Amino acid sequence: MALDFEWIEPESLEEVKQALSSGDIGTRIVSGGTALSLIMKQGIYSPERLVSLKRVKQQLNYIKADELGNLYIGCMTTLRDMELSPLVQKLAPVIIDALHHVANPRIRYVASIGGNLSHGDAHLDLPPILLAMGAKIKAESTTEERWIELKDFFHGYYETSLEPSEILTEVFIPKQDNRLIGTYMKYTTLSNDDWPTLGVAAFLRIEDGIVSEIRLVVSAVTDVPTQLTEVEEMLWGKSLDEELIEKAALRAYDIVEPLEDLRGSVWYKKEMVKVHIRRVLNQLLLEA
Ligand SMILES: Cc1cc2nc3c(=O)[nH]c(=O)nc-3n(C[C@H](O)[C@H](O)[C@H](O)COP(=O)(O)OP(=O)(O)OC[C@H]3O[C@@H](n4cnc5c(N)ncnc54)[C@H](O)[C@@H]3O)c2cc1C
């Protein structure tokens, strides 16, 4: 397959937006290129023009926090920079734990958070965690700047609410309540560093023995990260015990409609959802 496209390297964010402004779907941004190069080699996508962010990396590579503890991460920040960040460790340790198991260090050194989210691939580890944390992203074009909640961002396989004329410039992660305990459970059926067969992000707060906050998001089994609001509602205001955890796991089994792929059949993935919702809730209960 011939790979024939124009390659441009804008010198400023304004020039990047200008390069995207026609809204042509043949024009794409390249950040780390780790995901884009794969879908190009597989013939899934053939760009006419690639807009590299290489020369604007400095401007878009940062991790900052405000006085309230909200995190702001520039789109060109690599997964490795996040993994090594004391700020992320302090304010969002679940992300650090998850990043240790994303691909391998070589990939993490070049893959960016902007690319990880914009790719819209359900088999990625950060989207469910960030969704469960209530994150949002900033999208910019020559004409507009808007914030999109992550829960509204993913539309389907490789589909997000970004317009072709927009660049994702920043990720905002709100301060999490200190009493909230979180975890991300990644289950792989192939090698240990493979894309997940199932990812479960969960955050729980228990006050006076009662669930006062719960967030459960599953990913990889479905085409978009999916918040299990029905299961969450079963748990709110209740005392979390073995019986309730079992009911929640069975409800998750009923609700989630997995897609079959090389990592497992529909039946198998449903079973894994049940097993991992049970595991994740038991783990959080032990830590609470
Ligand atoms: C071998 C391998 C194993 C992997 N395993 C895992 C894993 O286990 N878990 C996991 O989570 N990930 C895994 N990944 C995926 C990796 O995390 C993603 O490839 C990476 O995060 C994408 O980032 P990138 O900067 O390379 O994006 P790119 O490849 O540059 O871009 C990806 C897509 O996003 C678009 N894009 C990029 N940046 C922006 C932006 N700022 N605004 C708008 N659009 C943008 C591009 O146009 C493209 O469509 C793996 C990748 C490889 C190659």
The ligand as a Gaussian input file, in Angstrom:
#p B3LYP/6-31G(d) Opt

LIG

0 1
 C        2.083000      -1.489000      20.483000
 C        1.134000      -0.558000      21.179000
 C        0.520000      -0.962000      22.354000
 C       -0.367000      -0.110000      23.015000
 N       -0.969000      -0.525000      24.168000
 C       -1.802000       0.320000      24.812000
 C       -2.441000      -0.054000      26.024000
 O       -2.257000      -1.139000      26.547000
 N       -3.276000       0.836000      26.605000
 C       -3.504000       2.077000      26.079000
 O       -4.242000       2.859000      26.652000
 N       -2.914000       2.441000      24.936000
 C       -2.086000       1.602000      24.303000
 N       -1.505000       1.982000      23.146000
 C       -2.030000       3.161000      22.502000
 C       -1.316000       4.395000      22.819000
 O       -1.599000       4.810000      24.111000
 C       -1.876000       5.368000      21.797000
 O       -1.343000       4.929000      20.573000
 C       -1.459000       6.750000      22.063000
 O       -1.928000       7.223000      23.290000
 C       -1.894000       7.700000      20.994000
 O       -1.140000       8.861000      21.194000
 P       -0.296000       9.495000      20.038000
 O        0.209000      10.776000      20.574000
 O        0.717000       8.552000      19.507000
 O       -1.454000       9.741000      18.970000
 P       -1.359000       9.799000      17.401000
 O       -1.091000       8.453000      16.859000
 O       -0.474000      10.902000      16.971000
 O       -2.861000      10.223000      17.069000
 C       -3.956000       9.364000      17.306000
 C       -5.227000      10.018000      16.744000
 O       -5.553000      11.176000      17.475000
 C       -5.521000      12.352000      16.644000
 N       -4.885000      13.384000      17.452000
 C       -3.702000      13.297000      18.089000
 N       -3.513000      14.374000      18.858000
 C       -4.587000      15.165000      18.682000
 C       -4.971000      16.417000      19.225000
 N       -4.213000      17.066000      20.113000
 N       -6.153000      16.959000      18.831000
 C       -6.940000      16.302000      17.941000
 N       -6.628000      15.105000      17.401000
 C       -5.462000      14.541000      17.777000
 C       -4.738000      11.963000      15.414000
 O       -5.142000      12.712000      14.293000
 C       -5.096000      10.492000      15.297000
 O       -6.353000      10.368000      14.683000
 C       -0.626000       1.166000      22.475000
 C        0.000000       1.572000      21.284000
 C        0.867000       0.723000      20.637000
 C        1.506000       1.192000      19.364000

